[in-house]
């Protein structure tokens, strides 16, 4: 990172009477403006917010899930203005209340295909940025989730308990990277090594 007046500030000294140079304020202002501008560039490139958590993206435009012979095909449409680095998540459960859901991190793709066998599942989807909260959830079928049955002759697996995503606790869905900035056993941020 570079900024105007770095050498001036590095070598700054008071005069014989203990005063700063007359142009100190102007030079410091120029340096701070450069740093603030570069900070804004980093925020834009990383979709981050140095003043707090970036806002969640808007709700996706729609979710369609079809199935045949145990294969479920997921298609998310998102016609919103968005930033680079958005990630999409699909969530499925055996009930329309999404108790104990399974979350699929689809990354930046808006399409996914998964074999679950001949099971009936309810589907929801949402998006988030790497450090934002999750967008509002959209369900296959609209406000009232509609079940999709896999079909075929192969039964589906016995689903394990949902483990959530990011910092969210097990058994919770629809949180993207999680609502908390970290998860630990002692209430303090984990140590980075």
Backbone as a printed PyTorch tensor [residue, N CA C, xyz], in Angstrom:
tensor([[[  0.8480,  -1.1610,   0.0000],
         [  0.0000,   0.0000,   0.0000],
         [  0.8990,   1.2300,   0.0000]],

        [[  0.6030,   2.1510,  -0.8620],
         [  1.3860,   3.3820,  -0.9040],
         [  0.4440,   4.5720,  -0.8330]],

        [[  0.9560,   5.6860,  -0.3690],
         [  0.1570,   6.9000,  -0.2580],
         [  1.0740,   8.1070,  -0.3170]],

        [[  0.4890,   9.2320,  -0.6990],
         [  1.2540,  10.4690,  -0.8010],
         [  1.8110,  10.8610,   0.5650]],

        [[  2.9820,  11.4780,   0.5400],
         [  3.6110,  12.0750,   1.7230],
         [  4.1300,  11.0610,   2.7430]],

        [[  4.3210,   9.8120,   2.3330],
         [  4.8140,   8.7950,   3.2690],
         [  6.1940,   9.1810,   3.7980]],

        [[  7.1080,   9.5970,   2.9130],
         [  8.4500,   9.9860,   3.3680],
         [  8.3860,  11.2100,   4.2700]],

        [[  7.5450,  12.1700,   3.9400],
         [  7.3880,  13.3640,   4.7650],
         [  6.9500,  12.9830,   6.1780]],

        [[  5.9270,  12.1170,   6.2860],
         [  5.4260,  11.7130,   7.5960],
         [  6.4390,  10.8520,   8.3520]],

        [[  7.1760,  10.0020,   7.6350],
         [  8.1710,   9.1400,   8.2690],
         [  9.3000,   9.9650,   8.8910]],

        [[  9.6750,  11.0300,   8.2250],
         [ 10.7990,  11.8550,   8.6810],
         [ 10.3460,  13.1190,   9.4050]],

        [[  9.1140,  13.1820,   9.8290],
         [  8.5560,  14.3670,  10.4660],
         [  9.2570,  14.6730,  11.7840]],

        [[  9.5610,  15.9250,  11.9870],
         [ 10.1400,  16.3520,  13.2680],
         [  9.6620,  17.7610,  13.5590]],

        [[  9.6680,  18.0810,  14.8130],
         [  9.2720,  19.4120,  15.2610],
         [ 10.4070,  20.3940,  15.0090]],

        [[ 10.0630,  21.6540,  14.8190],
         [ 11.1270,  22.6500,  14.6450],
         [ 11.7030,  23.0140,  16.0190]],

        [[ 12.6060,  23.9600,  16.0420],
         [ 13.3050,  24.3340,  17.2740],
         [ 12.3450,  24.8380,  18.3440]],

        [[ 11.1910,  25.3490,  17.9380],
         [ 10.2230,  25.8670,  18.9050],
         [  9.1370,  24.8500,  19.2440]],

        [[  9.2930,  23.5780,  18.7720],
         [  8.3450,  22.5060,  19.0840],
         [  7.0790,  22.5220,  18.2490]],

        [[  7.1260,  23.1540,  17.0680],
         [  5.9630,  23.2360,  16.2010],
         [  6.1150,  22.2810,  15.0150]],

        [[  4.9710,  21.8330,  14.5140],
         [  4.9470,  21.0160,  13.2920],
         [  5.1090,  21.9350,  12.0890]],

        [[  5.5550,  21.4000,  10.9560],
         [  5.6440,  22.2180,   9.7390],
         [  4.2700,  22.7810,   9.3710]],

        [[  4.2470,  23.9390,   8.7450],
         [  3.0000,  24.6260,   8.3980],
         [  2.1170,  23.7920,   7.4820]],

        [[  2.7030,  22.9720,   6.6220],
         [  1.9010,  22.1760,   5.6880],
         [  1.5780,  20.7770,   6.2270]],

        [[  1.8020,  20.5370,   7.5090],
         [  1.5510,  19.2220,   8.0920],
         [  0.1030,  18.7720,   7.8870]],

        [[ -0.8660,  19.6220,   8.1970],
         [ -2.2830,  19.2530,   8.0850],
         [ -2.6650,  18.8660,   6.6660]],

        [[ -2.2240,  19.6520,   5.6920],
         [ -2.5570,  19.3720,   4.2960],
         [ -1.9370,  18.0630,   3.8340]],

        [[ -0.6870,  17.8150,   4.2250],
         [ -0.0090,  16.5760,   3.8080],
         [ -0.6260,  15.3450,   4.4920]],

        [[ -0.9780,  15.4760,   5.7590],
         [ -1.6200,  14.3660,   6.4640],
         [ -2.9780,  14.0690,   5.8310]],

        [[ -3.7300,  15.1170,   5.4840],
         [ -5.0310,  14.9410,   4.8380],
         [ -4.8780,  14.1840,   3.5160]],

        [[ -3.8970,  14.5430,   2.7030],
         [ -3.6670,  13.8470,   1.4330],
         [ -3.3520,  12.3740,   1.6640]],

        [[ -2.5270,  12.0770,   2.6650],
         [ -2.1800,  10.6900,   2.9690],
         [ -3.4210,   9.9030,   3.3970]],

        [[ -4.2410,  10.4900,   4.2550],
         [ -5.4410,   9.7950,   4.7280],
         [ -6.4590,   9.5900,   3.6080]],

        [[ -6.5810,  10.5660,   2.7090],
         [ -7.4820,  10.4110,   1.5550],
         [ -7.0220,   9.2340,   0.6900]],

        [[ -5.7070,   9.1260,   0.4570],
         [ -5.1840,   8.0030,  -0.3370],
         [ -5.4810,   6.6680,   0.3410]],

        [[ -5.2750,   6.5890,   1.6500],
         [ -5.5310,   5.3380,   2.3820],
         [ -7.0130,   4.9770,   2.3400]],

        [[ -7.8740,   5.9780,   2.5030],
         [ -9.3120,   5.7220,   2.4540],
         [ -9.7320,   5.2420,   1.0650]],

        [[ -9.1670,   5.8370,   0.0320],
         [ -9.4800,   5.4240,  -1.3420],
         [ -9.0460,   3.9820,  -1.5840]],

        [[ -7.8520,   3.6190,  -1.1360],
         [ -7.3620,   2.2490,  -1.3140],
         [ -8.1910,   1.2690,  -0.4940]],

        [[ -8.6360,   1.6900,   0.6830],
         [ -9.5050,   0.8550,   1.4970],
         [-10.8050,   0.5710,   0.7550]],

        [[-11.3520,   1.5750,   0.0740],
         [-12.5700,   1.3960,  -0.7070],
         [-12.3760,   0.4180,  -1.8530]],

        [[-11.2050,   0.4510,  -2.4730],
         [-10.9110,  -0.4840,  -3.5610],
         [-10.8810,  -1.9160,  -3.0310]],

        [[-10.2470,  -2.1220,  -1.8790],
         [-10.1900,  -3.4590,  -1.2760],
         [-11.6010,  -3.9250,  -0.9150]],

        [[-12.4280,  -3.0340,  -0.3500],
         [-13.8060,  -3.3990,  -0.0260],
         [-14.5500,  -3.8650,  -1.2760]],

        [[-14.3750,  -3.1350,  -2.3700],
         [-15.0730,  -3.4820,  -3.6000],
         [-14.5740,  -4.8040,  -4.1800]],

        [[-13.2630,  -5.0200,  -4.1610],
         [-12.6970,  -6.2480,  -4.7350],
         [-13.0550,  -7.4830,  -3.9230]],

        [[-13.2130,  -7.3450,  -2.6220],
         [-13.4720,  -8.4960,  -1.7570],
         [-14.9180,  -8.5710,  -1.2870]],

        [[-15.7590,  -7.6270,  -1.7420],
         [-17.1420,  -7.5320,  -1.2810],
         [-17.1910,  -7.5840,   0.2390]],

        [[-16.4160,  -6.7090,   0.8540],
         [-16.3740,  -6.6410,   2.3070],
         [-16.7550,  -5.2390,   2.7520]],

        [[-16.8230,  -5.0540,   4.0370],
         [-17.2090,  -3.7700,   4.6000],
         [-16.3660,  -3.5420,   5.8440]],

        [[-15.4610,  -2.5780,   5.8070],
         [-14.5800,  -2.3490,   6.9560],
         [-15.3120,  -1.6820,   8.1130]],

        [[-16.5330,  -1.2570,   7.8890],
         [-17.3150,  -0.6220,   8.9500],
         [-18.2920,  -1.6090,   9.5940]],

        [[-18.3150,  -2.8420,   9.1460],
         [-19.2310,  -3.8560,   9.6730],
         [-19.4760,  -4.9320,   8.6370]],

        [[-20.4060,  -5.7980,   8.9280],
         [-20.7370,  -6.9060,   8.0290],
         [-21.4480,  -6.3730,   6.7830]],

        [[-21.0710,  -6.8800,   5.5850],
         [-21.7780,  -6.4390,   4.3790],
         [-23.2320,  -6.8980,   4.4260]],

        [[-24.1290,  -6.1360,   3.8080],
         [-25.5360,  -6.5480,   3.8220],
         [-25.7480,  -7.8220,   3.0130]],

        [[-26.7800,  -8.5520,   3.3880],
         [-27.1410,  -9.7680,   2.6470],
         [-27.6240,  -9.3920,   1.2550]],

        [[-27.4260, -10.2680,   0.2820],
         [-27.9860,  -9.9970,  -1.0400],
         [-29.5150, -10.0780,  -0.9860]],

        [[-30.1930,  -9.5360,  -1.9990],
         [-31.6550,  -9.6630,  -2.0310],
         [-32.0610, -11.1140,  -2.2600]],

        [[-33.3170, -11.4110,  -1.9710],
         [-33.8290, -12.7720,  -2.1860],
         [-33.6580, -13.1590,  -3.6540]],

        [[-33.3030, -14.4130,  -3.8800],
         [-33.1850, -14.8970,  -5.2530],
         [-34.5370, -14.7690,  -5.9470]],

        [[-34.5360, -14.8060,  -7.2590],
         [-35.7750, -14.6110,  -8.0220],
         [-36.6770, -15.8370,  -8.0180]],

        [[-36.0960, -17.0370,  -7.9590],
         [-36.9270, -18.2270,  -7.9760],
         [-36.1320, -19.5080,  -7.8250]],

        [[-36.8320, -20.5790,  -7.4750],
         [-36.2370, -21.9070,  -7.3190],
         [-37.1620, -22.9190,  -7.9800]],

        [[-36.5800, -23.7570,  -8.8380],
         [-37.3230, -24.8400,  -9.4670],
         [-36.5450, -26.1250,  -9.2510]],

        [[-37.2400, -27.1550,  -8.7830],
         [-36.6170, -28.4680,  -8.5890],
         [-37.4630, -29.5040,  -9.3230]],

        [[-36.8180, -30.2850, -10.1760],
         [-37.4910, -31.3820, -10.8600],
         [-36.7780, -32.6730, -10.4670]],

        [[-37.4620, -33.8030, -10.6580],
         [-36.8520, -35.0820, -10.3040],
         [-37.3250, -36.1800, -11.2390]],

        [[-36.4150, -37.1280, -11.4610],
         [-36.7400, -38.3050, -12.2560],
         [-35.7360, -39.3910, -11.9070]],

        [[-36.2200, -40.6090, -11.7180],
         [-35.3700, -41.7680, -11.4120],
         [-34.4000, -41.4820, -10.2650]],

        [[-34.8740, -40.7580,  -9.2720],
         [-34.0650, -40.4800,  -8.0820],
         [-33.1330, -39.2940,  -8.1930]],

        [[-33.0100, -38.7170,  -9.3860],
         [-32.1390, -37.5500,  -9.5910],
         [-32.9550, -36.2780,  -9.4020]],

        [[-32.4550, -35.3720,  -8.5870],
         [-33.0960, -34.0780,  -8.3630],
         [-32.2640, -33.0220,  -9.0760]],

        [[-32.9250, -32.2110,  -9.9010],
         [-32.2570, -31.1570, -10.6460],
         [-32.7110, -29.8060, -10.0790]],

        [[-31.7690, -29.0290,  -9.5910],
         [-32.0420, -27.7660,  -8.9090],
         [-31.6430, -26.6200,  -9.8290]],

        [[-32.5440, -25.6550, -10.0030],
         [-32.2460, -24.4630, -10.7970],
         [-32.6780, -23.2230, -10.0140]],

        [[-31.7260, -22.3620,  -9.7280],
         [-31.9880, -21.0890,  -9.0540],
         [-31.9230, -19.9900, -10.1020]],

        [[-32.9310, -19.1380, -10.1320],
         [-32.8390, -17.9550, -10.9910],
         [-32.6110, -16.7550, -10.0770]],

        [[-31.7330, -15.8770, -10.5060],
         [-31.4020, -14.6830,  -9.7200],
         [-31.1420, -13.5480, -10.6940]],

        [[-32.1090, -12.6940, -10.8500],
         [-32.0050, -11.5780, -11.7890],
         [-31.6680, -10.2680, -11.0700]],

        [[-31.2540, -10.3560,  -9.8160],
         [-30.9410,  -9.1700,  -9.0180],
         [-29.5810,  -8.5840,  -9.3840]],

        [[-29.3800,  -7.2910,  -9.1060],
         [-28.0220,  -6.7530,  -9.1700],
         [-27.2340,  -7.3740,  -8.0070]],

        [[-26.0990,  -7.9630,  -8.3020],
         [-25.3050,  -8.6420,  -7.2670],
         [-23.8310,  -8.3170,  -7.4560]],

        [[-23.0430,  -8.5890,  -6.4220],
         [-21.5910,  -8.4300,  -6.4700],
         [-20.9350,  -9.7720,  -6.7760]],

        [[-19.7100,  -9.7080,  -7.2490],
         [-18.9140, -10.9300,  -7.4300],
         [-18.7210, -11.5910,  -6.0750]],

        [[-18.6030, -12.9010,  -6.0910],
         [-18.3720, -13.6390,  -4.8490],
         [-19.6440, -14.1240,  -4.1760]],

        [[-20.7800, -14.0260,  -4.8540],
         [-22.0230, -14.5170,  -4.2620],
         [-22.0240, -16.0470,  -4.3070]],

        [[-22.6030, -16.6570,  -3.2900],
         [-22.7270, -18.1140,  -3.2240],
         [-24.1880, -18.4790,  -3.0280]],

        [[-24.5550, -19.6370,  -3.5750],
         [-25.9340, -20.1050,  -3.5130],
         [-26.0090, -21.3950,  -2.7020]],

        [[-27.1330, -21.5470,  -1.9990],
         [-27.3480, -22.7140,  -1.1500],
         [-28.7410, -23.2740,  -1.4280]],

        [[-28.8520, -24.5800,  -1.5320],
         [-30.1440, -25.2580,  -1.6070],
         [-30.3150, -26.0290,  -0.3070]],

        [[-31.5240, -26.0820,   0.1720],
         [-31.8240, -26.7680,   1.4310],
         [-32.9830, -27.7150,   1.1650]],

        [[-32.8720, -28.9540,   1.6610],
         [-33.9890, -29.8910,   1.4980],
         [-34.2620, -30.6150,   2.8010]],

        [[-35.5230, -31.0010,   2.9680],
         [-35.9490, -31.7030,   4.1780],
         [-37.1440, -32.5760,   3.8350]],

        [[-37.4820, -33.4690,   4.7350],
         [-38.6230, -34.3480,   4.5050],
         [-39.9300, -33.7310,   4.9850]],

        [[-39.8870, -32.4560,   5.3750],
         [-41.0770, -31.7840,   5.8920],
         [-41.0870, -30.3230,   5.4420]],

        [[-42.2640, -29.7140,   5.2960],
         [-42.3450, -28.3410,   4.8010],
         [-41.9130, -27.2830,   5.8130]],

        [[-41.6440, -27.7020,   7.0570],
         [-41.1640, -26.7630,   8.0840],
         [-39.6340, -26.7490,   8.1360]],

        [[-39.0150, -27.6210,   7.3590],
         [-37.5600, -27.7310,   7.2540],
         [-36.9030, -28.0080,   8.6050]],

        [[-37.5350, -28.8880,   9.3770],
         [-36.9270, -29.3650,  10.6040],
         [-35.7990, -30.3130,  10.2170]],

        [[-34.6190, -30.1220,  10.7810],
         [-33.4470, -30.9450,  10.4860],
         [-33.1450, -30.9920,   8.9820]],

        [[-32.8940, -29.8360,   8.3620],
         [-32.6560, -29.8010,   6.9210],
         [-31.2390, -30.2120,   6.5440]],

        [[-31.0720, -30.5530,   5.2970],
         [-29.7530, -30.8060,   4.7180],
         [-29.4440, -29.6380,   3.7790]],

        [[-28.2550, -29.0660,   3.9280],
         [-27.8650, -27.9000,   3.1370],
         [-26.8640, -28.3220,   2.0650]],

        [[-27.0710, -27.8430,   0.8570],
         [-26.1370, -28.0690,  -0.2500],
         [-25.5080, -26.7300,  -0.6080]],

        [[-24.2070, -26.6110,  -0.4270],
         [-23.4810, -25.4120,  -0.8370],
         [-23.2010, -25.5440,  -2.3220]],

        [[-23.8870, -24.7490,  -3.1220],
         [-23.7470, -24.8280,  -4.5740],
         [-22.6490, -23.9160,  -5.0940]],

        [[-21.9720, -23.2130,  -4.2070],
         [-20.9290, -22.2950,  -4.6450],
         [-21.5430, -21.1710,  -5.4620]],

        [[-20.8810, -20.7670,  -6.5240],
         [-21.3940, -19.6740,  -7.3410],
         [-22.3120, -20.1610,  -8.4610]],

        [[-22.4850, -21.4610,  -8.5610],
         [-23.3600, -22.0380,  -9.5860],
         [-24.8190, -21.9140,  -9.1570]],

        [[-25.6970, -21.7230, -10.1220],
         [-27.1250, -21.6750,  -9.8400],
         [-27.8300, -22.9550, -10.3050]],

        [[-27.0560, -23.9680, -10.6740],
         [-27.6080, -25.2700, -11.0560],
         [-26.8720, -26.3660, -10.2990]],

        [[-27.6110, -27.4110,  -9.9480],
         [-27.0100, -28.5500,  -9.2530],
         [-27.8820, -29.7730,  -9.5050]],

        [[-27.2580, -30.9360,  -9.5890],
         [-27.9700, -32.1820,  -9.7610],
         [-27.4630, -33.1390,  -8.7000]],

        [[-28.3950, -33.7870,  -8.0080],
         [-27.9980, -34.7050,  -6.9360],
         [-28.9130, -35.9300,  -6.9660]],

        [[-28.3190, -37.0960,  -6.7280],
         [-29.1010, -38.3340,  -6.6550],
         [-29.4590, -38.5890,  -5.1990]],

        [[-30.7510, -38.6260,  -4.9270],
         [-31.2260, -38.9250,  -3.5700],
         [-32.1030, -40.1680,  -3.5380]],

        [[-32.4170, -40.7170,  -4.7130],
         [-33.2770, -41.8920,  -4.7700],
         [-34.7460, -41.5060,  -4.7550]],

        [[-35.5910, -42.5000,  -4.5980],
         [-37.0350, -42.2740,  -4.6110],
         [-37.4990, -41.8190,  -3.2360]],

        [[-37.2530, -40.5560,  -2.9400],
         [-37.6700, -39.9430,  -1.6780],
         [-38.4550, -38.6720,  -2.0070]],

        [[-39.2110, -38.2170,  -1.0370],
         [-39.9530, -36.9750,  -1.1860],
         [-39.2670, -35.9140,  -0.3340]],

        [[-38.9420, -34.7770,  -0.9670],
         [-38.2150, -33.7070,  -0.2720],
         [-38.8640, -32.3550,  -0.5810]],

        [[-38.7700, -31.4620,   0.3770],
         [-39.1690, -30.0710,   0.2120],
         [-37.8860, -29.2690,   0.0280]],

        [[-37.9620, -28.1980,  -0.7840],
         [-36.7510, -27.4770,  -1.1640],
         [-36.8700, -25.9710,  -0.9350]],

        [[-35.7760, -25.3850,  -0.4860],
         [-35.6510, -23.9370,  -0.3680],
         [-34.2670, -23.5440,  -0.8600]],

        [[-34.0720, -22.2720,  -1.1330],
         [-32.7560, -21.8020,  -1.5850],
         [-32.5680, -20.3480,  -1.1810]],

        [[-31.3220, -19.9470,  -1.0710],
         [-30.9650, -18.5800,  -0.7110],
         [-29.5460, -18.3130,  -1.1810]],

        [[-29.0980, -17.0930,  -1.0270],
         [-27.7290, -16.7340,  -1.4010],
         [-27.0830, -15.9710,  -0.2570]],

        [[-25.7730, -15.8180,  -0.3250],
         [-25.0400, -14.9840,   0.6430],
         [-23.6650, -14.6800,   0.0670]],

        [[-23.0540, -13.6650,   0.6260],
         [-21.6590, -13.3760,   0.3360],
         [-20.8280, -14.0500,   1.4180]],

        [[-19.5250, -14.0990,   1.2480],
         [-18.6770, -14.8800,   2.1640],
         [-18.8040, -14.4540,   3.6180]],

        [[-19.1180, -13.1950,   3.8850],
         [-19.2280, -12.7820,   5.2850],
         [-20.5420, -12.0690,   5.5790]],

        [[-21.5280, -12.1820,   4.6760],
         [-22.8260, -11.5470,   4.9270],
         [-23.7860, -12.5540,   5.5480]],

        [[-24.8930, -12.0420,   6.0210],
         [-25.9830, -12.9240,   6.4190],
         [-26.6040, -13.5130,   5.1610]],

        [[-27.4400, -14.5020,   5.3450],
         [-28.1270, -15.1290,   4.2070],
         [-29.2520, -14.2310,   3.7190]],

        [[-29.5420, -14.3200,   2.4270],
         [-30.6850, -13.6060,   1.8690],
         [-31.9660, -14.2730,   2.3760]],

        [[-33.1060, -13.6260,   2.1750],
         [-34.3600, -14.3260,   2.4900],
         [-34.4700, -15.6080,   1.6610]],

        [[-35.1180, -16.6060,   2.2150],
         [-35.2600, -17.9020,   1.5490],
         [-36.4360, -17.8890,   0.5800]],

        [[-36.2400, -18.5440,  -0.5450],
         [-37.2950, -18.7540,  -1.5350],
         [-37.5170, -20.2640,  -1.6210]],

        [[-38.7820, -20.6790,  -1.6920],
         [-39.1090, -22.1010,  -1.6870],
         [-39.5950, -22.5660,  -3.0590]],

        [[-39.3040, -23.8270,  -3.3670],
         [-39.8980, -24.4500,  -4.5560],
         [-41.3900, -24.5540,  -4.2770]],

        [[-42.1850, -23.9680,  -5.1400],
         [-43.6260, -23.9560,  -4.9320],
         [-44.1370, -22.6260,  -4.4230]],

        [[-43.2400, -21.7060,  -4.1070],
         [-43.6610, -20.3870,  -3.6430],
         [-43.7030, -20.2910,  -2.1300]],

        [[-44.6360, -19.4920,  -1.6260],
         [-44.7190, -19.2460,  -0.1800],
         [-44.9720, -20.5430,   0.5810]],

        [[-45.7890, -21.4140,   0.0060],
         [-46.0610, -22.7200,   0.6230],
         [-45.2110, -23.7520,  -0.1080]],

        [[-44.1460, -24.2670,   0.5310],
         [-43.2570, -25.2220,  -0.1510],
         [-44.0260, -26.4260,  -0.7010]],

        [[-43.6380, -26.8390,  -1.9140],
         [-44.2630, -27.9840,  -2.5760],
         [-43.2570, -29.1350,  -2.6380]],

        [[-43.6970, -30.3180,  -2.2970],
         [-42.8290, -31.4950,  -2.2750],
         [-42.4590, -31.9350,  -3.6860]],

        [[-41.2620, -32.5170,  -3.7880],
         [-40.7900, -33.1090,  -5.0330],
         [-40.4040, -34.5510,  -4.7080]],

        [[-40.9140, -35.5020,  -5.5030],
         [-40.6150, -36.9200,  -5.2870],
         [-39.6390, -37.3890,  -6.3540]],

        [[-38.6030, -38.1050,  -5.9080],
         [-37.5350, -38.5420,  -6.7970],
         [-37.9550, -39.5190,  -7.8630]],

        [[-38.8670, -40.4350,  -7.5410],
         [-39.3010, -41.4350,  -8.5060],
         [-38.2490, -42.5050,  -8.7320]],

        [[-38.5750, -43.4920,  -9.5350],
         [-37.6490, -44.5850,  -9.8090],
         [-37.8260, -45.7240,  -8.8260]],

        [[-36.9620, -46.7230,  -8.9580],
         [-37.1000, -47.9250,  -8.1310],
         [-36.0610, -48.0130,  -7.0180]],

        [[-35.1320, -47.0670,  -6.9820],
         [-34.0830, -47.0990,  -5.9570],
         [-34.4880, -46.1890,  -4.8160]],

        [[-34.5750, -46.7700,  -3.6410],
         [-34.9170, -45.9780,  -2.4630],
         [-33.7890, -45.0190,  -2.1080]],

        [[-34.1170, -43.9970,  -1.3800],
         [-33.1210, -43.0090,  -0.9790],
         [-32.3870, -43.4200,   0.2860]],

        [[-31.3720, -42.6750,   0.6660],
         [-30.6030, -42.9820,   1.8630],
         [-31.3590, -42.5880,   3.1220]],

        [[-30.9330, -43.1150,   4.2370],
         [-31.4190, -42.6200,   5.5270],
         [-30.6220, -41.3470,   5.7980]],

        [[-31.2990, -40.2130,   5.8320],
         [-30.5860, -38.9440,   5.9820],
         [-30.0660, -38.7870,   7.3990]],

        [[-28.8380, -38.3500,   7.5050],
         [-28.2270, -38.0860,   8.7980],
         [-28.7040, -36.7430,   9.3210]],

        [[-28.4050, -36.4500,  10.5560],
         [-28.7860, -35.1650,  11.1330],
         [-28.1080, -34.0450,  10.3700]],

        [[-28.8600, -32.9840,  10.0960],
         [-28.2960, -31.8250,   9.4160],
         [-27.2440, -31.1510,  10.2860]],

        [[-26.1270, -30.7850,   9.6970],
         [-25.0280, -30.1880,  10.4460],
         [-24.8990, -28.6770,  10.2510]],

        [[-25.8090, -28.0690,   9.4710],
         [-25.7650, -26.6300,   9.2560],
         [-24.6540, -26.2210,   8.3060]],

        [[-24.3710, -24.9200,   8.2620],
         [-23.3050, -24.3760,   7.4270],
         [-22.5540, -23.3090,   8.1960]],

        [[-21.2930, -23.1280,   7.8480],
         [-20.4970, -22.0680,   8.4750],
         [-20.5240, -22.1470,   9.9880]],

        [[-20.8170, -21.0310,  10.6230],
         [-20.8220, -20.9780,  12.0940],
         [-22.1810, -21.3220,  12.6870]],

        [[-23.1620, -21.6910,  11.8470],
         [-24.4840, -22.0290,  12.3820],
         [-24.4280, -23.3680,  13.1190]],

        [[-25.3290, -23.5730,  14.0860],
         [-25.3190, -24.8360,  14.8370],
         [-25.9430, -25.9740,  14.0320]],

        [[-25.6760, -27.2150,  14.4270],
         [-26.3010, -28.3620,  13.7650],
         [-27.8220, -28.2620,  13.8300]],

        [[-28.4880, -28.7750,  12.7800],
         [-29.9360, -28.8040,  12.7500],
         [-30.5780, -27.5080,  12.2900]],

        [[-29.7600, -26.5050,  11.9370],
         [-30.2940, -25.2100,  11.5060],
         [-29.9130, -24.9850,  10.0540]],

        [[-30.8520, -24.5520,   9.2630],
         [-30.5720, -24.2480,   7.8670],
         [-30.7780, -22.7770,   7.5870]],

        [[-30.6030, -22.3840,   6.3570],
         [-30.9010, -21.0380,   5.8810],
         [-30.0260, -19.9620,   6.5330]],

        [[-28.7660, -20.2660,   6.8520],
         [-27.9110, -19.2570,   7.4650],
         [-26.6480, -18.9640,   6.6770]],

        [[-26.4690, -19.5760,   5.5080],
         [-25.2720, -19.2900,   4.7160],
         [-24.0070, -19.5170,   5.5170]],

        [[-23.1040, -18.5130,   5.5830],
         [-21.8720, -18.7030,   6.3480],
         [-22.1010, -18.6360,   7.8540]],

        [[-23.3200, -18.3730,   8.2950],
         [-23.6370, -18.3050,   9.7160],
         [-23.8600, -16.8750,  10.1610]],

        [[-24.6610, -16.7030,  11.2260],
         [-24.9620, -15.3510,  11.7130],
         [-23.8840, -14.8250,  12.6460]],

        [[-23.0830, -15.7030,  13.2250],
         [-22.0050, -15.2830,  14.1270],
         [-20.6850, -15.2130,  13.3580]],

        [[-19.8090, -14.2560,  13.7180],
         [-18.5360, -14.1540,  13.0040],
         [-17.5730, -15.3030,  13.3190]],

        [[-17.7910, -16.0240,  14.4310],
         [-16.9510, -17.1790,  14.7690],
         [-17.7460, -18.1130,  15.6720]],

        [[-17.2510, -19.3420,  15.8000],
         [-17.8180, -20.3270,  16.7200],
         [-16.6720, -20.8940,  17.5240]],

        [[-16.8380, -20.9360,  18.8440],
         [-15.7690, -21.4720,  19.6870],
         [-16.3790, -22.1640,  20.8970]],

        [[-15.5280, -22.8100,  21.6760],
         [-15.9900, -23.5010,  22.8810],
         [-15.9020, -22.6280,  24.1220]],

        [[-15.1810, -21.4960,  24.0240],
         [-14.9700, -20.6580,  25.2020],
         [-15.5000, -19.2310,  25.0570]],

        [[-16.1900, -18.9410,  23.9510],
         [-16.7280, -17.6050,  23.7410],
         [-15.7490, -16.6040,  23.1420]],

        [[-14.5080, -17.0030,  22.9690],
         [-13.4930, -16.1290,  22.3630],
         [-13.2180, -16.6030,  20.9370]],

        [[-12.8040, -15.6800,  20.0640],
         [-12.4840, -16.1030,  18.6980],
         [-11.4120, -17.1970,  18.6890]],

        [[-11.5110, -18.1490,  17.7610],
         [-10.4640, -19.1740,  17.6550],
         [ -9.1070, -18.5450,  17.3580]],

        [[ -8.0660, -19.1770,  17.8290],
         [ -6.7080, -18.6930,  17.5750],
         [ -6.3110, -19.0610,  16.1630]],

        [[ -5.8130, -18.0650,  15.4270],
         [ -5.3180, -18.3280,  14.0650],
         [ -3.8530, -18.6330,  14.1550]],

        [[ -3.4300, -19.6780,  13.4420],
         [ -2.0060, -20.0030,  13.4720],
         [ -1.3810, -19.8380,  12.1220]]])
